[in-house]
Amino acid sequence: MEIGELNASKAADWDAFVGTHPDATFFHLSGWKQVIESSFDHDCHFLYAYASGQIRGVLPLVHINSRLFGNALISTAFCVCGGPVAVDHTARSALEERAIALAEELKVDYLEFRLRAPGNADWARNDELYVEFRKQLDPDPEKNLAQVPRKQRAMVRKGIKFGLRSEIDVGVDRCYNLYAESVRNLGTPVFAKKYFVALKAAFGEACEILTVCQGDQPVSSVMNFYFGNEVLPYYGG
């Protein structure tokens, strides 16, 4: 088993592996490397295990080194999921060993895997830092609406009654403006617009922006990620 580091020539093979592995997520896709490097200037180390010319596992890693967020190697920074995905224990162990060695080389304070399920039993865990909400969707929109709590459901119907409509945006402008205003009002630092542009450029149709308008005025917008049979509302305002 050998370990390589992702380059442009391996991106298609990487994404083909991610697309077929049951434990992989949207946040394991190769496009995140270009997005994070171009938007935030963080070094990325996207590792893959291979044998007989075939990828056997992947582990995207981002090196964060700043006064505000400290010095860490994270899989995957700016994402809610990450960590190694592999076809067997041998490939996974090889990726983890290389990640540990890289963390020591970079002299980081810690190595973090954002796993959906618990990993190694002897690693430190924090189950309260991040929370993920998942809900099965029904093909019938009315059945999905019925799952919304009563008061919120009434507000949805009121919005429909007053003529709110949704549109799919080609660009990021309306979504970014609403997101930036919402985040700023909460007192949270706002990501640069080039990050949204990079996400749309990297992921194309898998990164969809839906904007709700009242007349010609946009009032709400959300950036959704599509992967497999899931949709992930991610940034909005």
NORKAPE-V869407 format. One record per pair of residues at least 4 apart in sequence whose C-alpha atoms are under 6 Angstrom apart, sorted by the first residue. I is the first residue (numbers start at 1). J is the second residue. Records with the same first field share a line. If there is no record, write none. Layout:
I: J  J
//
This chain:
1: 50  51
2: 49  50
3: 48  49
4: 47  48
5: 46  47
6: 46
11: 30
15: 19  29
18: 24
26: 227
31: 202
32: 36
34: 38
35: 39  198
36: 40
37: 41  42
39: 195
43: 63
44: 61  62
45: 61
46: 59  60  61
47: 58  59  60
48: 57  58
49: 55  56  57  91
50: 54  55  56
56: 86  87
57: 85  86  91
58: 84  85
59: 83  84
60: 75
61: 74  75  76
62: 73  74  77
63: 72  73
64: 71  72
65: 70  71
66: 70
71: 108  109
72: 108  109  110  111
73: 111
74: 111  112
75: 82  83  113
76: 82
81: 114  115
82: 113  114  115
83: 113  114  115
86: 91  92
89: 93
103: 107  108
138: 144
148: 153
149: 153
159: 164
160: 164
164: 213  214
165: 212  213
166: 211  212
167: 210  211
168: 209  210
169: 209
172: 176
175: 221
176: 180
178: 237
179: 236  237
180: 184  190
182: 237
183: 188
184: 188
194: 198
198: 202
200: 204  207
203: 207
206: 225  226
207: 224  225
208: 223  224
209: 222  223
210: 221  222
211: 220  221
212: 218  219  220  221
213: 217  218  219
220: 237
221: 236  237
222: 235  236
223: 233  234  235
224: 232  233  234
225: 231  232
226: 230  231
//
